[in-house]
């Protein structure tokens, strides 16, 4: 490592790489303006502070309010409730830009969108009018509560129970949710609870305000990456939730959860490509400016081929998640394609970020450059919203019927 440092003649900025991914075709002029707005916000609000705030585990709550005021927190939802009424094809590319600037924010927007899904898709018109504008306007931040300590991938085995009281006007909720992104900082929890028999048919969805007495978030988990995004257990200790906060019918919750996860997996895929692209951008700029043996290291074939493979993975991943998004926008089944996109894009992000560290050599292993952080962050994307082993199971079952 010391020999590499002595032979270095130049080093790119560790904040904003000069290399930029090529602009992409977008369906409308409005979509192009949204992407330009997002890039501007990323350059001004996210990228300059990302490394320091991640190192200090700072959760950027005010950033989500800024995104809400800019109209970027409710892009897939209807304009009548304050949303952007944008197709998933556009929303996911906005997520990619946010994640390229700071994964804590990109993933946070994806999780918030996921937490709004049940209400926006299955809620009554009255529920939507009462709650959705605040949820997608940025003043209220959401979390999605499905996993539990004993039921991660086996979500249908969840144990958190909601008992309807004798008067029928409130549920008493008891149980523990695990691995909750925004646990302890969210304003509401979209919570899967058991209201009936064991198995998927006994599950329902409650929209639980975070300040409900009996709702307690534990200390955040100590993670290898994504430290600015709190992940915590959330305990429901006899929390009393008004029955009007039931979304959909009793027993419909598992179907609602799976519906949300199909869309959420596309969000994770887009975030993964954002992280991979950020790593690629930095690696390319470094290779262009770092010299060895009298010329830029980008001119050496072995390294140039590595960069070519990284760039191909980024472009292939984006094409895959956009193809699945277009199926969703067209009203076609997209569960298999969403699983494929999540699987491919997150595996690609892990490879690309690891290779970016290799391109930088000893510098890549230090916190002076962001690629080591990208590599640590990419790993979690292979786990959340269903591990990549679960994605293979989903794809295989779809193929074999």
Secondary structure in CASP SS format (residue, H / E / C, confidence):
PFRMAT SS
TARGET T0000
AUTHOR 0000-0000-0000
METHOD secondary structure of the structure
MODEL  1
X C 1.00
X H 1.00
X H 1.00
X H 1.00
X H 1.00
X H 1.00
X H 1.00
X C 1.00
X C 1.00
X C 1.00
X C 1.00
X C 1.00
X C 1.00
X C 1.00
X C 1.00
X C 1.00
X C 1.00
X C 1.00
X C 1.00
X C 1.00
X C 1.00
X C 1.00
X C 1.00
X C 1.00
X C 1.00
X C 1.00
X C 1.00
X C 1.00
X H 1.00
X H 1.00
X H 1.00
X H 1.00
X H 1.00
X H 1.00
X H 1.00
X H 1.00
X H 1.00
X H 1.00
X H 1.00
X H 1.00
X H 1.00
X H 1.00
X H 1.00
X H 1.00
X H 1.00
X H 1.00
X H 1.00
X H 1.00
X H 1.00
X H 1.00
X H 1.00
X H 1.00
X H 1.00
X H 1.00
X H 1.00
X C 1.00
X C 1.00
X C 1.00
X C 1.00
X C 1.00
X H 1.00
X H 1.00
X H 1.00
X H 1.00
X H 1.00
X H 1.00
X H 1.00
X H 1.00
X H 1.00
X C 1.00
X C 1.00
X C 1.00
X C 1.00
X C 1.00
X C 1.00
X C 1.00
X C 1.00
X C 1.00
X H 1.00
X H 1.00
X H 1.00
X C 1.00
X C 1.00
X C 1.00
X C 1.00
X C 1.00
X C 1.00
X H 1.00
X H 1.00
X H 1.00
X H 1.00
X H 1.00
X H 1.00
X H 1.00
X H 1.00
X H 1.00
X H 1.00
X H 1.00
X H 1.00
X H 1.00
X H 1.00
X C 1.00
X H 1.00
X H 1.00
X H 1.00
X H 1.00
X H 1.00
X H 1.00
X H 1.00
X H 1.00
X H 1.00
X H 1.00
X H 1.00
X H 1.00
X H 1.00
X H 1.00
X H 1.00
X H 1.00
X H 1.00
X H 1.00
X H 1.00
X H 1.00
X C 1.00
X C 1.00
X H 1.00
X H 1.00
X H 1.00
X H 1.00
X H 1.00
X H 1.00
X H 1.00
X H 1.00
X H 1.00
X H 1.00
X H 1.00
X H 1.00
X H 1.00
X C 1.00
X C 1.00
X C 1.00
X C 1.00
X E 1.00
X E 1.00
X E 1.00
X E 1.00
X C 1.00
X C 1.00
X E 1.00
X C 1.00
X C 1.00
X E 1.00
X C 1.00
X C 1.00
X C 1.00
X H 1.00
X H 1.00
X H 1.00
X C 1.00
X C 1.00
X C 1.00
X E 1.00
X E 1.00
X E 1.00
X E 1.00
X C 1.00
X C 1.00
X C 1.00
X C 1.00
X C 1.00
X E 1.00
X E 1.00
X E 1.00
X E 1.00
X E 1.00
X E 1.00
X E 1.00
X E 1.00
X E 1.00
X E 1.00
X E 1.00
X E 1.00
X C 1.00
X C 1.00
X C 1.00
X C 1.00
X C 1.00
X C 1.00
X E 1.00
X E 1.00
X E 1.00
X E 1.00
X E 1.00
X E 1.00
X E 1.00
X C 1.00
X C 1.00
X C 1.00
X C 1.00
X C 1.00
X H 1.00
X H 1.00
X H 1.00
X E 1.00
X E 1.00
X E 1.00
X E 1.00
X E 1.00
X E 1.00
X E 1.00
X C 1.00
X C 1.00
X C 1.00
X C 1.00
X C 1.00
X E 1.00
X E 1.00
X E 1.00
X C 1.00
X C 1.00
X C 1.00
X C 1.00
X C 1.00
X C 1.00
X C 1.00
X C 1.00
X C 1.00
X C 1.00
X C 1.00
X C 1.00
X C 1.00
X E 1.00
X E 1.00
X E 1.00
X E 1.00
X E 1.00
X E 1.00
X E 1.00
X E 1.00
X E 1.00
X E 1.00
X E 1.00
X E 1.00
X H 1.00
X H 1.00
X H 1.00
X E 1.00
X E 1.00
X C 1.00
X C 1.00
X C 1.00
X C 1.00
X C 1.00
X H 1.00
X H 1.00
X H 1.00
X H 1.00
X H 1.00
X H 1.00
X H 1.00
X H 1.00
X H 1.00
X H 1.00
X H 1.00
X H 1.00
X H 1.00
X H 1.00
X H 1.00
X H 1.00
X H 1.00
X H 1.00
X H 1.00
X H 1.00
X H 1.00
X H 1.00
X H 1.00
X H 1.00
X H 1.00
X H 1.00
X H 1.00
X H 1.00
X H 1.00
X H 1.00
X H 1.00
X H 1.00
X H 1.00
X H 1.00
X H 1.00
X H 1.00
X H 1.00
X C 1.00
X E 1.00
X E 1.00
X C 1.00
X C 1.00
X E 1.00
X E 1.00
X H 1.00
X H 1.00
X H 1.00
X C 1.00
X H 1.00
X H 1.00
X H 1.00
X H 1.00
X H 1.00
X H 1.00
X H 1.00
X H 1.00
X H 1.00
X H 1.00
X H 1.00
X H 1.00
X H 1.00
X H 1.00
X H 1.00
X H 1.00
X H 1.00
X H 1.00
X H 1.00
X H 1.00
X H 1.00
X H 1.00
X H 1.00
X H 1.00
X H 1.00
X H 1.00
X H 1.00
X H 1.00
X H 1.00
X C 1.00
X C 1.00
X C 1.00
X C 1.00
X C 1.00
X H 1.00
X H 1.00
X H 1.00
X H 1.00
X H 1.00
X H 1.00
X H 1.00
X H 1.00
X H 1.00
X H 1.00
X H 1.00
X H 1.00
X H 1.00
X H 1.00
X H 1.00
X H 1.00
X H 1.00
X H 1.00
X H 1.00
X H 1.00
X H 1.00
X H 1.00
X H 1.00
X H 1.00
X H 1.00
X H 1.00
X H 1.00
X H 1.00
X H 1.00
X H 1.00
X H 1.00
X C 1.00
X C 1.00
X C 1.00
X C 1.00
X C 1.00
X H 1.00
X H 1.00
X H 1.00
X H 1.00
X H 1.00
X H 1.00
X H 1.00
X H 1.00
X H 1.00
X H 1.00
X H 1.00
X C 1.00
X C 1.00
X C 1.00
X C 1.00
X C 1.00
X C 1.00
X H 1.00
X H 1.00
X H 1.00
X H 1.00
X H 1.00
X H 1.00
X H 1.00
X H 1.00
X H 1.00
X H 1.00
X H 1.00
X H 1.00
X H 1.00
X C 1.00
END
